[in-house]
Amino acid sequence: MDSSKYSLRDFVYIPDADIMERASIFQSYMDDVKEKHHYQYRRVSLNGSGPTMEVVDTYTGEIKEMIYMASNDYLNLTRHPRVLAAGQSALLKYGAGAGSVPLLGGTLDIHTQLEKDIAAFKGCEDAIIYTSGFGSNCNTLLALLGKQDIAILDQYVHASIVDGCQRTNVRYFRHNNMDALEKILARAQDEYVTKLVIVDGVYSMDGDIAPLNKIVDLAHSYGAYVMVDEAHATGVIGRNGKGTPEHFSLEGKVDIVAGTFSKGLGAVGGFIASNSKLIEYLRFYSRGYMFSTAMTPQAAGSLSEALKVITSEPELRQRLWNNINYFRNNLLSLGFNLGNAETAIFPIIIGDDWKVKEMGRRLHEMGIYVNPVFYPAVSRKLSRIRISLMAGHTKEHLDKVLNALEYLGREADVIGSAVKEKIAATIE
């Protein structure tokens, strides 16, 4: 099978093929993807997240050190000494697991402390914690919204939000477009019991920020509530790294603040912060909370300390923003299309799936770990190389990546005429 003629979407449903036949056909597709060295998934790390990473090369089996430009560990808190020490202490005190679901026997004092900490951090009355960020969004929305309600979603919201809205009415508005949002709000005003506008604070594929101040004003004027997913905002934006509500001086004014613990906070899990009545409701009606064993003590201990680190060590966020500004200015000067990126996530938009796959292959060979993103994850005209930065990246790391991108960009004719002879030596 020639994988260049197909996409992942083609194997979601195959007429007259049962699940085993479908898996077999899909395997033929994947075999060709691997043959072309376009399989940039599940690359195995030997030392975890950091500015550089030891990776087992999928194709040669060799261990190679790569510059890691695909992590959501923006502040490098996965390895921060205080975060590690707090996790180790909790592990030794409480054990490897909580032993039960949180509603019954699995709630530890370290869990309730984390709930208090994240609620205060987000300017809310209370919070509920989950074992995954995907689960926190999906299970919360499944618990809150029914047939008489409507979820009004930015078209670029995370998949966990989309999946959580399966039991309710859904309308999408054009990305960050307030006119489109207002039209839906006006039509929905008297038609549904609960109207909930849901946006990401920072969008994971585009790196831009939702205009939350405008969204809150508009939604509230039509009697709708607002939920913001802070997955890629926590630790990154806001004067003290507290996220999108702080960035827009809206702390305490957003109805539901959601997020994950697995990105800027460096561990795993998710949370919902809101008023105390809504949180108590979720504890009894959110099935993902009720029927999943509580968060591991080590994660809870590390996370409470990570929140303190974000507040007490602002220099980490400053280093991240120094890297963001340096990298963006250089990419723009080279002529790359970054869309509306304004945070630590950089979509280098190529608009050609084959070129994206080939650039991903070449970057891997050069020792640079990035995520090629193509259809159906994004439209074909917006296929891209996705890069994310960390506070720990050095100028040397960034320069090596910039030089490689310039070389490959000119070679693929996506930033101008091919003058690769001038710069070939810089990536040797």
C-alpha positions as CSV (number, residue, x, y, z in Angstrom):
1,M,0.0,0.0,0.0
2,D,1.3,3.5,-0.9
3,S,0.7,5.4,2.3
4,S,1.1,8.8,0.5
5,K,-2.4,8.2,-1.1
6,Y,-4.2,7.7,2.2
7,S,-4.6,9.4,5.6
8,L,-5.6,8.1,9.1
9,R,-9.2,9.2,8.3
10,D,-9.4,6.5,5.6
11,F,-9.3,3.7,8.2
12,V,-11.9,4.9,10.7
13,Y,-14.6,3.0,8.7
14,I,-14.1,0.5,5.9
15,P,-17.3,-0.9,4.4
16,D,-17.8,-4.7,5.0
17,A,-14.5,-5.0,7.0
18,D,-14.9,-6.1,10.6
19,I,-12.6,-4.8,13.3
20,M,-9.9,-7.4,12.8
21,E,-9.9,-6.9,9.0
22,R,-9.8,-3.1,9.5
23,A,-6.8,-3.5,11.8
24,S,-5.0,-5.7,9.2
25,I,-5.6,-3.1,6.4
26,F,-4.5,-0.3,8.7
27,Q,-1.3,-2.3,9.4
28,S,-0.5,-2.4,5.7
29,Y,-0.7,1.4,5.7
30,M,1.5,1.7,8.7
31,D,4.1,-0.7,7.3
32,D,4.5,1.7,4.3
33,V,4.6,4.7,6.6
34,K,7.5,3.1,8.5
35,E,9.2,2.1,5.2
36,K,9.3,5.7,4.2
37,H,10.6,6.7,7.6
38,H,7.6,8.9,8.3
39,Y,6.7,7.1,11.5
40,Q,7.4,9.7,14.1
41,Y,5.4,8.3,16.9
42,R,6.2,6.5,20.1
43,R,9.8,7.3,20.0
44,V,11.2,5.7,23.1
45,S,13.1,8.0,25.6
46,L,15.6,6.6,28.0
47,N,15.7,9.6,30.4
48,G,12.4,11.5,30.3
49,S,11.5,15.1,29.5
50,G,14.2,17.7,29.2
51,P,15.8,20.2,26.7
52,T,17.6,17.2,25.3
53,M,16.6,13.5,25.4
54,E,18.2,10.2,24.8
55,V,16.0,8.4,22.2
56,V,16.1,4.9,20.8
57,D,16.1,5.6,17.0
58,T,13.1,3.8,15.5
59,Y,15.0,2.9,12.4
60,T,18.6,2.2,13.4
61,G,18.0,1.0,17.0
62,E,20.9,3.3,18.1
63,I,20.6,5.6,21.1
64,K,20.9,9.2,19.9
65,E,20.7,12.5,21.9
66,M,18.1,14.8,20.4
67,I,17.0,18.3,21.1
68,Y,13.5,17.8,22.4
69,M,11.2,20.4,20.8
70,A,7.9,18.5,21.4
71,S,7.4,18.6,25.1
72,N,4.6,20.4,27.0
73,D,6.9,20.6,30.1
74,Y,7.3,24.3,29.5
75,L,9.0,25.1,32.8
76,N,10.9,21.9,33.2
77,L,9.1,21.1,36.4
78,T,9.2,17.3,35.7
79,R,12.8,17.4,37.0
80,H,12.7,20.4,39.4
81,P,14.4,19.4,42.7
82,R,11.6,20.7,44.9
83,V,9.0,18.9,42.8
84,L,10.9,15.7,42.9
85,A,11.5,15.9,46.6
86,A,7.9,16.5,47.4
87,G,6.8,13.6,45.2
88,Q,9.4,11.3,46.9
89,S,8.2,12.3,50.3
90,A,4.6,11.6,49.4
91,L,5.5,8.2,47.9
92,L,7.2,7.1,51.1
93,K,4.5,8.4,53.4
94,Y,1.4,7.2,51.5
95,G,2.6,4.4,49.2
96,A,2.4,3.9,45.5
97,G,-1.3,4.3,45.2
98,A,-4.4,5.6,46.9
99,G,-6.1,2.3,47.1
100,S,-9.7,3.3,46.3
101,V,-11.8,5.7,44.3
102,P,-11.9,9.2,45.8
103,L,-15.6,9.3,46.8
104,L,-15.2,6.2,48.9
105,G,-11.9,5.3,50.5
106,G,-9.3,6.9,48.3
107,T,-9.2,10.5,49.4
108,L,-6.0,11.4,51.2
109,D,-5.2,14.7,52.9
110,I,-2.7,15.3,50.2
111,H,-5.5,15.2,47.6
112,T,-7.7,17.8,49.5
113,Q,-4.6,20.0,49.9
114,L,-4.0,19.9,46.1
115,E,-7.7,20.8,45.5
116,K,-7.3,23.8,47.8
117,D,-4.1,24.8,46.2
118,I,-5.3,24.7,42.6
119,A,-8.6,26.5,43.5
120,A,-6.7,29.3,45.1
121,F,-4.2,29.4,42.2
122,K,-7.1,29.8,39.8
123,G,-9.1,32.2,41.9
124,C,-12.0,29.9,42.5
125,E,-13.8,28.6,45.6
126,D,-13.1,24.9,45.2
127,A,-11.7,22.3,42.8
128,I,-12.0,18.6,41.9
129,I,-9.0,16.6,40.7
130,Y,-8.9,13.8,38.2
131,T,-6.3,11.3,37.1
132,S,-6.1,12.7,33.6
133,G,-6.6,16.0,31.9
134,F,-8.7,14.3,29.1
135,G,-10.9,12.7,31.8
136,S,-11.4,15.9,33.7
137,N,-12.8,17.7,30.6
138,C,-14.8,14.8,29.2
139,N,-16.3,13.5,32.4
140,T,-17.2,17.0,33.7
141,L,-19.1,17.9,30.5
142,L,-20.9,14.5,30.3
143,A,-22.0,15.1,33.9
144,L,-23.2,18.7,33.3
145,L,-24.8,18.9,29.9
146,G,-27.9,17.1,28.6
147,K,-30.4,17.2,25.8
148,Q,-32.0,20.5,27.0
149,D,-28.6,22.2,27.0
150,I,-26.1,23.5,24.5
151,A,-22.3,23.6,24.3
152,I,-20.9,26.4,22.1
153,L,-17.4,25.5,21.2
154,D,-14.6,27.3,19.4
155,Q,-13.8,25.2,16.4
156,Y,-10.3,24.5,17.7
157,V,-11.1,23.2,21.2
158,H,-9.4,20.1,22.5
159,A,-10.7,16.6,21.6
160,S,-11.5,15.9,25.3
161,I,-14.1,18.8,25.1
162,V,-15.6,17.5,21.9
163,D,-16.0,14.0,23.3
164,G,-17.5,15.4,26.5
165,C,-20.3,17.0,24.6
166,Q,-21.7,13.8,23.0
167,R,-24.9,13.9,25.1
168,T,-25.8,17.5,24.4
169,N,-26.4,19.9,21.6
170,V,-23.3,21.4,20.0
171,R,-22.6,24.5,17.9
172,Y,-19.1,25.6,16.7
173,F,-18.0,29.1,16.1
174,R,-15.1,30.3,13.9
175,H,-11.9,30.3,15.9
176,N,-11.6,33.4,18.1
177,N,-14.3,35.1,16.1
178,M,-16.6,37.1,18.3
179,D,-19.2,37.9,15.6
180,A,-19.7,34.2,14.9
181,L,-20.0,33.5,18.7
182,E,-22.6,36.3,19.2
183,K,-24.7,34.9,16.3
184,I,-24.9,31.5,18.0
185,L,-25.6,33.0,21.4
186,A,-28.4,35.1,20.0
187,R,-30.1,32.1,18.4
188,A,-29.6,29.9,21.5
189,Q,-30.7,32.5,24.0
190,D,-34.3,31.2,24.6
191,E,-33.9,27.7,23.2
192,Y,-31.8,25.9,25.8
193,V,-31.7,25.6,29.6
194,T,-27.9,25.8,30.0
195,K,-25.7,27.6,27.5
196,L,-22.0,26.9,28.0
197,V,-19.3,28.6,25.9
198,I,-16.1,26.5,26.0
199,V,-12.7,27.7,24.8
200,D,-9.1,26.8,25.3
201,G,-7.0,29.5,27.0
202,V,-4.0,28.7,24.8
203,Y,-4.7,26.6,21.7
204,S,-2.5,23.5,21.5
205,M,-2.0,23.4,17.8
206,D,-1.8,27.2,17.1
207,G,-0.2,28.7,20.2
208,D,-2.6,31.7,20.2
209,I,-4.6,33.0,23.2
210,A,-8.4,33.1,23.4
211,P,-9.8,36.7,23.9
212,L,-11.3,35.6,27.1
213,N,-12.3,39.1,28.3
214,K,-14.5,39.5,25.2
215,I,-15.8,36.0,25.4
216,V,-16.8,36.3,29.1
217,D,-18.5,39.7,28.5
218,L,-20.4,38.4,25.5
219,A,-21.5,35.1,27.0
220,H,-22.7,36.6,30.2
221,S,-24.7,39.3,28.3
222,Y,-26.7,36.5,26.7
223,G,-27.1,34.5,29.9
224,A,-24.5,31.9,29.0
225,Y,-21.7,30.5,31.2
226,V,-18.0,30.2,30.2
227,M,-15.6,27.3,30.6
228,V,-11.9,27.8,29.8
229,D,-9.4,24.9,29.4
230,E,-6.1,26.1,30.8
231,A,-4.0,23.1,29.7
232,H,-1.4,25.1,27.8
233,A,-1.8,28.4,29.7
234,T,-1.0,27.4,33.3
235,G,2.5,28.4,34.2
236,V,3.0,30.2,30.9
237,I,0.8,33.3,30.7
238,G,-0.5,35.7,33.3
239,R,1.7,38.0,35.5
240,N,2.3,35.2,38.0
241,G,1.8,32.3,35.6
242,K,-1.7,31.6,36.7
243,G,-3.1,31.4,33.2
244,T,-5.7,33.0,31.0
245,P,-8.0,34.5,33.7
246,E,-5.0,36.3,35.3
247,H,-3.8,37.3,31.9
248,F,-7.0,39.2,31.3
249,S,-7.6,40.2,35.0
250,L,-10.7,37.9,35.2
251,E,-9.8,35.8,38.2
252,G,-13.0,34.7,39.9
253,K,-15.1,35.8,36.9
254,V,-14.9,32.7,34.7
255,D,-17.6,30.2,35.6
256,I,-15.6,27.0,35.1
257,V,-11.8,26.8,34.9
258,A,-10.4,23.5,33.6
259,G,-6.9,22.3,33.1
260,T,-4.4,19.5,33.1
261,F,-1.5,18.9,35.5
262,S,0.6,17.2,32.8
263,K,2.0,20.2,31.0
264,G,3.3,23.3,32.7
265,L,2.9,21.6,36.1
266,G,5.0,18.7,35.0
267,A,3.1,15.7,36.4
268,V,-0.2,14.0,35.4
269,G,-3.9,14.5,36.0
270,G,-6.5,17.2,35.5
271,F,-8.7,19.6,37.5
272,I,-11.9,21.6,37.4
273,A,-12.1,24.7,39.5
274,S,-15.4,26.6,40.1
275,N,-17.8,27.6,42.8
276,S,-18.1,25.1,45.7
277,K,-21.7,24.0,44.8
278,L,-20.8,22.9,41.3
279,I,-17.7,21.1,42.5
280,E,-19.7,19.1,45.1
281,Y,-22.2,18.2,42.3
282,L,-19.4,16.9,40.2
283,R,-18.1,14.7,43.0
284,F,-21.3,12.7,42.9
285,Y,-22.2,12.9,39.2
286,S,-18.9,12.8,37.3
287,R,-18.5,9.1,36.5
288,G,-14.7,9.4,35.7
289,Y,-14.2,10.8,39.2
290,M,-16.5,8.3,41.0
291,F,-15.2,5.1,39.3
292,S,-11.5,5.8,38.9
293,T,-9.0,5.2,41.6
294,A,-7.7,8.4,43.1
295,M,-4.6,10.2,41.9
296,T,-1.3,8.7,43.1
297,P,0.2,10.3,46.2
298,Q,3.5,11.1,44.4
299,A,1.7,13.0,41.7
300,A,-0.4,15.0,44.3
301,G,2.7,15.9,46.3
302,S,4.7,16.9,43.3
303,L,1.8,19.1,42.0
304,S,1.2,21.1,45.1
305,E,4.9,21.9,45.2
306,A,4.9,22.7,41.5
307,L,2.2,25.4,42.1
308,K,4.5,26.9,44.7
309,V,7.5,26.8,42.4
310,I,5.6,28.7,39.7
311,T,4.8,31.5,42.2
312,S,8.2,31.6,43.9
313,E,10.5,31.2,40.9
314,P,9.3,33.6,38.2
315,E,12.7,33.4,36.6
316,L,11.7,30.1,35.1
317,R,8.8,31.7,33.2
318,Q,11.1,34.6,32.2
319,R,13.6,32.2,30.7
320,L,10.8,30.6,28.8
321,W,9.6,33.9,27.4
322,N,13.2,34.9,26.5
323,N,13.3,31.7,24.4
324,I,9.8,32.4,22.9
325,N,10.7,35.9,21.8
326,Y,14.1,34.9,20.4
327,F,12.7,31.9,18.5
328,R,9.7,33.7,17.1
329,N,11.7,36.7,15.9
330,N,14.1,34.4,14.1
331,L,11.5,32.2,12.5
332,L,9.6,35.3,11.3
333,S,12.8,36.8,9.9
334,L,13.3,33.6,7.9
335,G,9.9,33.9,6.4
336,F,8.1,31.0,8.0
337,N,4.3,31.2,8.5
338,L,3.5,30.9,12.2
339,G,-0.1,31.8,12.0
340,N,-1.1,33.7,15.1
341,A,1.2,32.0,17.5
342,E,2.1,34.0,20.6
343,T,3.1,31.5,23.3
344,A,5.5,28.6,23.6
345,I,3.8,26.6,20.8
346,F,5.0,27.3,17.3
347,P,3.0,25.9,14.3
348,I,5.4,26.2,11.3
349,I,2.7,26.0,8.7
350,I,3.8,24.3,5.5
351,G,0.4,23.4,3.8
352,D,1.7,20.3,2.1
353,D,1.4,16.9,3.9
354,W,4.3,15.3,2.0
355,K,6.7,18.1,2.7
356,V,5.7,18.0,6.4
357,K,6.4,14.3,6.6
358,E,9.7,14.7,4.8
359,M,10.8,17.6,7.0
360,G,9.9,15.5,10.0
361,R,12.0,12.7,8.8
362,R,15.0,14.9,8.1
363,L,14.8,16.7,11.4
364,H,14.8,13.4,13.2
365,E,17.9,12.4,11.3
366,M,19.5,15.7,12.3
367,G,18.8,15.0,16.0
368,I,15.8,17.3,16.4
369,Y,12.6,15.9,17.9
370,V,9.5,17.7,16.6
371,N,5.9,16.7,15.9
372,P,4.8,16.7,12.2
373,V,1.1,17.4,12.1
374,F,-1.0,16.8,9.0
375,Y,-4.4,15.8,7.8
376,P,-6.8,14.9,9.4
377,A,-5.4,16.4,12.6
378,V,-5.5,19.7,10.7
379,S,-6.7,20.6,7.2
380,R,-4.3,19.9,4.4
381,K,-3.7,23.6,3.8
382,L,-2.6,24.0,7.4
383,S,-0.3,21.0,7.8
384,R,2.7,21.9,9.9
385,I,5.7,21.2,12.0
386,R,4.7,21.7,15.6
387,I,7.4,22.9,18.0
388,S,7.2,23.8,21.6
389,L,9.8,25.4,23.8
390,M,11.0,24.9,27.3
391,A,12.7,27.3,29.8
392,G,15.7,25.0,29.8
393,H,16.4,25.3,26.1
394,T,19.7,27.1,25.5
395,K,20.5,29.6,22.8
396,E,22.7,26.9,21.3
397,H,19.7,24.5,21.1
398,L,17.5,27.1,19.5
399,D,20.2,28.1,17.0
400,K,20.7,24.6,15.9
401,V,17.0,24.1,15.3
402,L,16.7,27.4,13.5
403,N,19.6,26.6,11.2
404,A,18.1,23.2,10.4
405,L,14.7,24.7,9.7
406,E,16.2,27.3,7.4
407,Y,18.1,24.6,5.5
408,L,15.1,22.3,5.1
409,G,12.7,25.2,4.5
410,R,14.7,26.4,1.6
411,E,15.3,22.9,0.3
412,A,11.5,22.3,0.3
413,D,10.9,25.8,-1.2
414,V,8.6,26.9,1.7
415,I,10.6,30.0,2.6
416,G,12.1,31.1,-0.7
417,S,14.7,30.1,-3.2
418,A,17.0,27.2,-2.3
419,V,20.3,28.8,-1.2
420,K,21.3,25.9,1.0
421,E,25.0,26.0,0.0
422,K,25.4,29.1,2.2
423,I,24.1,27.5,5.3
424,A,24.8,23.8,4.8
425,A,27.9,24.0,7.0
426,T,25.9,25.3,10.0
427,I,24.1,21.9,10.5
428,E,27.0,19.6,10.1
